[in-house]
Amino acid sequence: MKVFITGGAGFIGSHLAERWIAEGHEVWVLDDLSTGSISNLDAIREHPSFHFQMGSVTDPALVGELVDRADVVFHLAAAVGVRLIIEKPTHTIETNVRGSEVVLQAAAKKKKLTVLASTSEVYGKGVKQPFCEDDDLLFGATTKSRWAYACSKAIDEYLGLAYARERGTPVIITRFFNTVGPRQVGHYGMVVPGFVRQGLAGEDITVYGSGEQRRCFGYVGDVVECLMRLVRFPSAVGEVFNVGNDDEISINALAELIRARTGGHSRIVRVDYREAYPEGFEDMERRIPSVSKLESVIGYRPAMRIDDIVDRVIEYETSAR
């Protein structure tokens, strides 16, 4: 099989590329390296079945050429990370919406199977738990730039499903819930690698807000397994799937876990959101995915516990120091 991955030098994309190469397939990756890193691809860069193209997902000619070569497209390129989204909302909206438009236009010409990456952020301020794929979406005010990302990804979903219904483009939507693991960077607001690096350095572990926010963290290897399976099930086409672990933990408990696992020398310090983020930030108290639909279609669900995920991140960060 020939596979094209946008954003393939990023965290999830690089793991996905490695998996396809390991299974004997040919992979093309497109990335502008704005948030990804070429070093993420070190394990496969010299493999004869791997091809890297530096460039933007908003370039129609380049994207069209790469889509034409592929049997399946994974569109993962996006503006991601809370801090980046708050600081650069224009970039977020333009990158996400235009990028998806370009990919879908190219895929529609020859009806290429396309997996469109979305996010748990589209559930917005919803309070019903767990979140199900057909739940209503509730966004905050447009004056809060936090919601630019959620709205842009919701538009991506609408656009993808419109291409599926109107043009017969085989599209699958995946909503990721806090995917973590080796190679994830912490400087865009990703909490697990940030805490781990602080803990290993003996620095204060910084918890924003009360720390009573609750999240579910899925291991990147489990998420990649879901993606690999979804494209092999015709019943997944035209559908939206939550992809994540439904094992919940508070940020305070996560900080305590990582402090203990990294030697116990760090203090846990709480910082008000207003000191950490520009105006326009809001946070949600809970985000729990229902993964029943995913499991019913592919017979698999992310299940690695947070303790084991943290240990793998610590092992990676220790080896990279």
Backbone hydrogen bonds in HBPLUS format (Angstrom, degrees):
<---DONOR---> <-ACCEPTOR-->    atom                        ^
c    i                          cat <-CA-CA->   ^        H-A-AA   ^      H-
h    n   atom  resd res      DA  || num        DHA   H-A  angle D-A-AA Bond
n    s   type  num  typ     dist DA aas  dist angle  dist       angle   num
A0026-GLU N   A0001-MET O   3.08 MM  25  6.36 159.3  2.12 161.5 166.6     1
A0071-ASP N   A0002-LYS O   2.69 MM  69  5.16 174.3  1.70 138.5 140.6     2
A0072-VAL N   A0002-LYS O   3.28 MM  70  6.74 150.4  2.37 158.1 164.8     3
A0003-VAL N   A0026-GLU O   2.82 MM  23  6.14 165.0  1.84 159.5 164.4     4
A0028-TRP N   A0003-VAL O   2.79 MM  25  6.19 158.3  1.84 162.5 170.1     5
A0004-PHE N   A0072-VAL O   3.04 MM  68  6.41 162.2  2.08 160.5 165.8     6
A0074-PHE N   A0004-PHE O   2.81 MM  70  6.22 162.9  1.84 163.9 169.7     7
A0005-ILE N   A0028-TRP O   2.89 MM  23  6.30 159.9  1.93 160.8 167.3     8
A0030-LEU N   A0005-ILE O   3.05 MM  25  6.37 161.1  2.09 151.5 153.8     9
A0006-THR N   A0074-PHE O   2.94 MM  68  6.34 157.9  1.99 160.5 167.8    10
A0076-LEU N   A0006-THR O   3.20 MM  70  5.37 144.2  2.34 123.0 128.7    11
A0007-GLY N   A0030-LEU O   2.75 MM  23  5.93 141.0  1.90 163.2 176.4    12
A0010-GLY N   A0007-GLY O   3.11 MM   3  5.58 159.6  2.15 116.4 120.2    13
A0037-SER N   A0009-ALA O   3.06 MM  28  5.50 160.2  2.10 137.6 131.5    14
A0014-SER N   A0010-GLY O   2.98 MM   4  5.67 156.2  2.04 135.6 141.0    15
A0016-LEU N   A0012-ILE O   2.95 MM   4  6.20 156.5  2.01 155.2 162.7    16
A0017-ALA N   A0013-GLY O   2.87 MM   4  6.09 157.3  1.92 148.7 154.8    17
A0018-GLU N   A0014-SER O   3.03 MM   4  6.22 160.6  2.07 145.3 150.1    18
A0019-ARG N   A0015-HIS O   3.08 MM   4  6.31 154.4  2.15 143.4 150.0    19
A0020-TRP N   A0016-LEU O   3.08 MM   4  6.41 162.0  2.11 155.1 158.6    20
A0021-ILE N   A0017-ALA O   3.03 MM   4  6.24 163.9  2.05 154.1 158.6    21
A0022-ALA N   A0018-GLU O   2.88 MM   4  6.04 158.9  1.92 149.1 155.3    22
A0023-GLU N   A0019-ARG O   3.11 MM   4  6.34 135.0  2.32 140.5 151.6    23
A0023-GLU N   A0020-TRP O   3.21 MM   3  5.18 131.8  2.46  93.5 106.1    24
A0025-HIS N   A0020-TRP O   3.08 MM   5  5.53 163.2  2.11 150.0 148.5    25
A0024-GLY N   A0021-ILE O   2.94 MM   3  5.18 162.2  1.97 112.6 116.1    26
A0027-VAL N   A0049-SER O   2.88 MM  22  6.26 162.3  1.91 165.3 170.9    27
A0051-HIS N   A0027-VAL O   2.88 MM  24  6.19 141.2  2.03 154.4 166.0    28
A0029-VAL N   A0051-HIS O   2.85 MM  22  6.27 154.5  1.91 161.9 170.6    29
A0053-GLN N   A0029-VAL O   2.78 MM  24  6.01 154.1  1.84 165.0 174.0    30
A0031-ASP N   A0053-GLN O   3.23 MM  22  6.69 153.4  2.30 159.2 165.3    31
A0055-GLY N   A0031-ASP O   3.15 MM  24  5.63 159.4  2.20 112.9 118.6    32
A0040-ASN N   A0037-SER O   2.99 MM   3  5.55 153.4  2.06 113.3 120.9    33
A0041-LEU N   A0038-ILE O   3.02 MM   3  5.59 158.7  2.07 114.2 120.9    34
A0042-ASP N   A0039-SER O   3.17 MM   3  5.12 167.5  2.19 111.2 111.1    35
A0044-ILE N   A0041-LEU O   2.99 MM   3  5.66 153.3  2.06 121.5 129.0    36
A0045-ARG N   A0041-LEU O   2.92 MM   4  5.69 127.7  2.20 157.5 170.7    37
A0047-HIS N   A0044-ILE O   2.97 MM   3  5.19 161.0  2.00 113.6 119.7    38
A0050-PHE N   A0047-HIS O   3.06 MM   3  5.42 166.1  2.08 119.1 121.2    39
A0059-ASP N   A0056-SER O   3.20 MM   3  5.55 158.8  2.24 114.2 115.0    40
A0063-VAL N   A0059-ASP O   2.98 MM   4  6.06 173.9  1.98 165.7 167.7    41
A0064-GLY N   A0060-PRO O   2.84 MM   4  5.76 157.3  1.89 142.4 149.8    42
A0065-GLU N   A0061-ALA O   3.09 MM   4  6.25 155.8  2.15 144.6 150.0    43
A0066-LEU N   A0062-LEU O   3.16 MM   4  6.44 160.7  2.20 150.6 155.2    44
A0067-VAL N   A0063-VAL O   2.83 MM   4  6.00 160.5  1.87 157.5 163.2    45
A0068-ASP N   A0064-GLY O   3.04 MM   4  6.11 156.3  2.10 143.7 149.9    46
A0069-ARG N   A0066-LEU O   3.23 MM   3  5.29 134.0  2.45  96.1 107.8    47
A0070-ALA N   A0067-VAL O   3.04 MM   3  5.27 145.0  2.17 106.6 116.8    48
A0073-VAL N   A0113-LEU O   2.80 MM  40  6.16 161.0  1.83 159.1 165.7    49
A0115-VAL N   A0073-VAL O   2.74 MM  42  6.13 164.6  1.76 163.5 167.5    50
A0075-HIS N   A0115-VAL O   2.81 MM  40  6.04 167.7  1.82 168.8 172.9    51
A0117-ALA N   A0075-HIS O   3.13 MM  42  6.04 167.8  2.14 154.0 154.8    52
A0085-ILE N   A0081-GLY O   3.00 MM   4  6.17 162.3  2.03 159.0 164.7    53
A0086-ILE N   A0082-VAL O   2.97 MM   4  6.18 158.9  2.01 153.8 158.8    54
A0083-ARG N   A0188-TYR O   3.42 MM 105  5.38 154.1  2.50 123.1 126.5    55
A0087-GLU N   A0083-ARG O   2.98 MM   4  6.10 161.6  2.02 151.3 156.6    56
A0088-LYS N   A0084-LEU O   2.81 MM   4  5.73 148.7  1.91 148.2 155.8    57
A0092-THR N   A0088-LYS O   3.05 MM   4  6.31 156.1  2.11 149.8 157.2    58
A0093-ILE N   A0089-PRO O   3.02 MM   4  6.22 168.9  2.03 154.0 154.6    59
A0094-GLU N   A0090-THR O   3.00 MM   4  6.14 175.3  2.00 159.5 160.6    60
A0095-THR N   A0091-HIS O   2.90 MM   4  5.80 163.2  1.93 147.4 153.0    61
A0096-ASN N   A0092-THR O   3.05 MM   4  6.03 168.3  2.07 148.9 152.7    62
A0097-VAL N   A0093-ILE O   3.02 MM   4  5.95 166.6  2.04 153.3 156.7    63
A0098-ARG N   A0094-GLU O   3.05 MM   4  5.57 145.6  2.17 132.4 142.5    64
A0099-GLY N   A0095-THR O   2.98 MM   4  5.52 147.2  2.08 129.6 140.0    65
A0100-SER N   A0096-ASN O   3.22 MM   4  6.20 162.2  2.25 138.5 143.2    66
A0101-GLU N   A0097-VAL O   3.05 MM   4  6.21 156.4  2.10 146.8 153.9    67
A0102-VAL N   A0098-ARG O   2.98 MM   4  6.22 161.9  2.01 155.7 159.2    68
A0103-VAL N   A0099-GLY O   3.08 MM   4  6.33 165.9  2.10 151.8 155.3    69
A0104-LEU N   A0100-SER O   2.91 MM   4  6.01 168.3  1.92 153.0 156.6    70
A0105-GLN N   A0101-GLU O   2.95 MM   4  6.04 156.8  2.01 148.6 154.9    71
A0106-ALA N   A0102-VAL O   3.17 MM   4  6.35 159.0  2.22 146.3 151.3    72
A0107-ALA N   A0103-VAL O   2.90 MM   4  6.12 161.2  1.93 151.9 157.8    73
A0108-ALA N   A0104-LEU O   2.90 MM   4  5.90 149.9  1.99 145.3 152.5    74
A0111-LYS N   A0107-ALA O   2.85 MM   4  5.53 101.4  2.48 139.2 159.2    75
A0112-LYS N   A0107-ALA O   2.93 MM   5  4.90 157.5  1.98 136.2 140.8    76
A0114-THR N   A0170-PRO O   2.85 MM  56  6.24 162.5  1.88 162.9 169.0    77
A0172-ILE N   A0114-THR O   2.89 MM  58  6.31 152.0  1.97 155.6 160.4    78
A0116-LEU N   A0172-ILE O   2.77 MM  56  6.08 163.0  1.80 167.0 172.9    79
A0174-THR N   A0116-LEU O   3.09 MM  58  6.33 163.1  2.12 152.5 153.7    80
A0118-SER N   A0174-THR O   2.55 MM  56  5.48 162.4  1.58 166.8 161.2    81
A0176-PHE N   A0118-SER O   3.34 MM  58  6.30 172.6  2.35 111.4 109.2    82
A0122-VAL N   A0119-THR O   3.28 MM   3  6.09 167.7  2.30 118.0 120.2    83
A0120-SER N   A0176-PHE O   2.93 MM  56  5.77 138.0  2.11 158.5 145.4    84
A0123-TYR N   A0120-SER O   3.07 MM   3  5.88 165.7  2.09 123.6 127.5    85
A0124-GLY N   A0121-GLU O   2.86 MM   3  5.45 159.0  1.90 117.6 124.8    86
A0126-GLY N   A0123-TYR O   3.11 MM   3  5.81 160.8  2.15 138.8 144.5    87
A0125-LYS N   A0138-LEU O   2.56 MM  13  5.32 165.4  1.58 166.5 166.4    88
A0131-PHE N   A0288-ILE O   2.69 MM 157  6.05 161.9  1.72 169.9 169.3    89
A0290-SER N   A0131-PHE O   2.85 MM 159  5.56 149.1  1.95 156.0 147.8    90
A0135-ASP N   A0132-CYS O   2.98 MM   3  5.44 165.5  2.00 124.0 124.7    91
A0144-LYS N   A0141-ALA O   3.01 MM   3  5.57 164.1  2.04 115.3 120.5    92
A0147-TRP N   A0144-LYS O   3.13 MM   3  6.20 160.5  2.17 130.6 132.2    93
A0148-ALA N   A0145-SER O   3.00 MM   3  5.33 165.7  2.02 114.7 119.4    94
A0146-ARG N   A0280-GLY O   3.16 MM 134  6.00 150.6  2.25 153.2 150.5    95
A0151-CYS N   A0147-TRP O   2.95 MM   4  6.03 167.2  1.96 149.8 153.6    96
A0152-SER N   A0148-ALA O   2.93 MM   4  6.02 154.9  2.00 142.5 149.9    97
A0153-LYS N   A0149-TYR O   2.96 MM   4  6.21 157.8  2.01 155.4 160.7    98
A0154-ALA N   A0150-ALA O   2.94 MM   4  6.16 146.7  2.05 144.1 154.0    99
A0155-ILE N   A0151-CYS O   2.93 MM   4  6.19 155.4  2.00 148.3 154.4   100
A0156-ASP N   A0152-SER O   3.02 MM   4  6.32 150.0  2.11 138.0 146.5   101
A0157-GLU N   A0153-LYS O   3.01 MM   4  6.32 153.7  2.08 143.1 149.1   102
A0158-TYR N   A0154-ALA O   2.94 MM   4  6.28 165.7  1.96 154.7 157.8   103
A0159-LEU N   A0155-ILE O   2.84 MM   4  6.02 161.3  1.88 153.7 159.1   104
A0160-GLY N   A0156-ASP O   2.84 MM   4  6.07 162.5  1.87 152.3 157.2   105
A0161-LEU N   A0157-GLU O   2.92 MM   4  6.12 167.8  1.94 159.5 161.9   106
A0162-ALA N   A0158-TYR O   2.89 MM   4  6.01 143.1  2.03 140.5 151.3   107
A0163-TYR N   A0159-LEU O   2.98 MM   4  6.27 156.2  2.03 151.7 157.0   108
A0164-ALA N   A0160-GLY O   3.05 MM   4  6.34 148.9  2.15 140.7 149.8   109
A0165-ARG N   A0161-LEU O   2.97 MM   4  6.18 155.6  2.03 144.8 150.3   110
A0166-GLU N   A0162-ALA O   2.81 MM   4  5.80 170.7  1.82 156.2 159.5   111
A0167-ARG N   A0163-TYR O   3.00 MM   4  5.16 146.2  2.11 123.5 133.8   112
A0169-THR N   A0163-TYR O   3.24 MM   6  5.63 165.7  2.26 130.1 126.4   113
A0238-GLY N   A0171-VAL O   2.61 MM  67  5.38 167.2  1.63 160.7 165.5   114
A0173-ILE N   A0239-GLU O   2.99 MM  66  6.22 176.8  1.99 164.9 164.3   115
A0241-PHE N   A0173-ILE O   2.85 MM  68  6.15 148.9  1.95 143.6 153.1   116
A0175-ARG N   A0241-PHE O   2.72 MM  66  5.98 169.9  1.73 159.3 161.8   117
A0243-VAL N   A0175-ARG O   2.80 MM  68  5.70 163.2  1.83 151.5 146.2   118
A0177-PHE N   A0243-VAL O   3.13 MM  66  6.28 145.4  2.25 154.8 150.7   119
A0218-GLY N   A0178-ASN O   3.07 MM  40  6.19 155.1  2.13 133.2 141.1   120
A0180-VAL N   A0218-GLY O   2.84 MM  38  6.07 160.5  1.88 163.7 167.5   121
A0220-VAL N   A0180-VAL O   2.86 MM  40  5.59 141.1  2.02 158.7 158.5   122
A0184-GLN N   A0181-GLY O   3.40 MM   3  6.16 157.0  2.45 139.3 140.4   123
A0189-GLY N   A0186-GLY O   3.25 MM   3  5.73 158.3  2.30 120.1 120.5   124
A0195-PHE N   A0191-VAL O   2.89 MM   4  6.04 165.6  1.91 158.1 160.8   125
A0196-VAL N   A0192-VAL O   2.96 MM   4  6.14 167.7  1.98 158.3 162.0   126
A0197-ARG N   A0193-PRO O   2.99 MM   4  6.06 164.6  2.02 146.1 149.7   127
A0198-GLN N   A0194-GLY O   3.10 MM   4  6.30 157.0  2.16 146.4 152.9   128
A0199-GLY N   A0195-PHE O   2.84 MM   4  6.05 161.1  1.87 153.6 159.2   129
A0200-LEU N   A0196-VAL O   2.89 MM   4  6.08 165.2  1.91 156.1 159.3   130
A0201-ALA N   A0197-ARG O   3.16 MM   4  6.18 144.9  2.29 137.2 145.7   131
A0203-GLU N   A0198-GLN O   2.85 MM   5  4.92 143.4  1.99 159.4 155.1   132
A0202-GLY N   A0199-GLY O   3.07 MM   3  5.04 154.2  2.14 100.7 108.8   133
A0205-ILE N   A0267-ARG O   2.74 MM  62  6.09 167.6  1.76 170.2 171.2   134
A0269-VAL N   A0205-ILE O   2.90 MM  64  6.01 161.7  1.94 150.2 156.2   135
A0207-VAL N   A0269-VAL O   2.80 MM  62  6.00 169.2  1.81 158.5 162.4   136
A0271-VAL N   A0207-VAL O   2.81 MM  64  6.13 154.6  1.88 150.4 157.2   137
A0209-GLY N   A0271-VAL O   2.85 MM  62  5.98 158.0  1.90 151.3 154.1   138
A0252-ASN N   A0211-GLY O   2.82 MM  41  4.73 142.4  1.96 148.9 137.2   139
A0251-ILE N   A0213-GLN O   2.91 MM  38  5.87 145.0  2.03 166.1 174.0   140
A0214-ARG N   A0285-GLU O   2.64 MM  71  5.97 170.9  1.65 163.7 164.7   141
A0215-ARG N   A0249-ILE O   2.89 MM  34  5.61 164.2  1.92 158.5 155.3   142
A0249-ILE N   A0215-ARG O   2.90 MM  34  5.61 151.8  1.98 153.2 161.8   143
A0222-ASP N   A0219-TYR O   2.97 MM   3  5.35 123.0  2.31 107.8 121.8   144
A0223-VAL N   A0219-TYR O   3.04 MM   4  6.40 155.0  2.11 152.4 160.4   145
A0224-VAL N   A0220-VAL O   2.90 MM   4  6.12 159.8  1.94 151.5 156.3   146
A0225-GLU N   A0221-GLY O   3.07 MM   4  6.26 151.8  2.16 138.2 145.8   147
A0226-CYS N   A0222-ASP O   3.09 MM   4  6.43 150.9  2.17 144.3 151.4   148
A0227-LEU N   A0223-VAL O   3.05 MM   4  6.42 157.2  2.11 150.3 156.1   149
A0228-MET N   A0224-VAL O   2.90 MM   4  6.15 161.9  1.93 155.7 160.4   150
A0229-ARG N   A0225-GLU O   3.05 MM   4  6.25 150.9  2.14 145.0 152.5   151
A0230-LEU N   A0226-CYS O   2.87 MM   4  6.03 161.7  1.90 154.9 160.1   152
A0232-ARG N   A0229-ARG O   2.94 MM   3  5.37 155.7  2.00 115.0 123.1   153
A0233-PHE N   A0230-LEU O   3.16 MM   3  5.50 169.4  2.17 115.5 117.5   154
A0236-ALA N   A0233-PHE O   2.92 MM   3  5.56 164.9  1.94 121.5 126.6   155
A0237-VAL N   A0234-PRO O   3.18 MM   3  5.66 156.0  2.24 113.0 119.3   156
A0239-GLU N   A0236-ALA O   3.17 MM   3  5.56 144.7  2.30 139.5 136.4   157
A0254-LEU N   A0250-SER O   2.91 MM   4  6.18 152.4  1.99 145.9 154.4   158
A0255-ALA N   A0251-ILE O   2.90 MM   4  6.09 157.9  1.95 146.8 152.1   159
A0256-GLU N   A0252-ASN O   2.99 MM   4  6.30 157.1  2.04 149.0 155.2   160
A0257-LEU N   A0253-ALA O   2.88 MM   4  6.08 158.5  1.93 147.7 153.9   161
A0258-ILE N   A0254-LEU O   2.93 MM   4  6.16 166.8  1.95 154.9 157.7   162
A0259-ARG N   A0255-ALA O   2.85 MM   4  5.97 155.7  1.91 146.3 153.9   163
A0260-ALA N   A0256-GLU O   3.00 MM   4  6.18 162.2  2.03 148.9 152.8   164
A0261-ARG N   A0257-LEU O   2.94 MM   4  6.15 159.5  1.98 149.0 155.3   165
A0262-THR N   A0258-ILE O   2.95 MM   4  5.96 134.6  2.16 143.3 153.1   166
A0264-GLY N   A0259-ARG O   2.69 MM   5  4.93 137.9  1.86 168.9 154.9   167
A0263-GLY N   A0260-ALA O   3.39 MM   3  5.53 163.8  2.42 108.5 109.0   168
A0275-GLU N   A0272-ASP O   2.94 MM   3  5.51 149.1  2.04 115.1 124.0   169
A0276-ALA N   A0273-TYR O   2.93 MM   3  5.07 137.4  2.12 101.4 114.2   170
A0277-TYR N   A0273-TYR O   2.94 MM   4  5.95 162.8  1.97 171.7 169.6   171
A0295-GLU N   A0291-VAL O   3.00 MM   4  6.20 170.0  2.01 153.6 156.3   172
A0296-SER N   A0292-SER O   2.91 MM   4  6.03 152.8  1.98 147.4 155.0   173
A0297-VAL N   A0293-LYS O   3.20 MM   4  6.41 141.1  2.36 145.2 154.0   174
A0297-VAL N   A0294-LEU O   3.21 MM   3  5.44 132.8  2.44 100.5 112.3   175
A0298-ILE N   A0294-LEU O   3.00 MM   4  6.19 178.0  2.00 165.8 165.8   176
A0299-GLY N   A0295-GLU O   2.78 MM   4  4.69 138.5  1.95 127.2 134.5   177
A0309-ILE N   A0305-ARG O   3.03 MM   4  6.35 155.2  2.09 150.2 158.1   178
A0310-VAL N   A0306-ILE O   2.87 MM   4  6.01 168.5  1.88 153.5 155.9   179
A0311-ASP N   A0307-ASP O   3.07 MM   4  6.31 157.3  2.13 143.0 149.2   180
A0312-ARG N   A0308-ASP O   3.07 MM   4  6.32 151.2  2.16 144.2 151.1   181
A0313-VAL N   A0309-ILE O   3.00 MM   4  6.33 154.4  2.07 152.3 159.8   182
A0314-ILE N   A0310-VAL O   2.86 MM   4  6.10 162.1  1.90 156.0 161.0   183
A0315-GLU N   A0311-ASP O   2.93 MM   4  6.10 159.8  1.98 144.7 150.3   184
A0316-TYR N   A0312-ARG O   3.03 MM   4  6.22 158.7  2.08 143.2 148.6   185
A0317-GLU N   A0313-VAL O   2.86 MM   4  6.07 171.7  1.86 156.9 159.2   186
A0318-THR N   A0314-ILE O   2.83 MM   4  5.90 155.1  1.89 150.9 157.7   187
A0319-SER N   A0315-GLU O   3.11 MM   4  6.25 158.3  2.16 142.9 148.3   188
A0320-ALA N   A0316-TYR O   3.00 MM   4  6.19 135.9  2.20 144.4 157.1   189
A0321-ARG N   A0318-THR O   3.35 MM   3  5.41 156.2  2.41 100.8 107.6   190
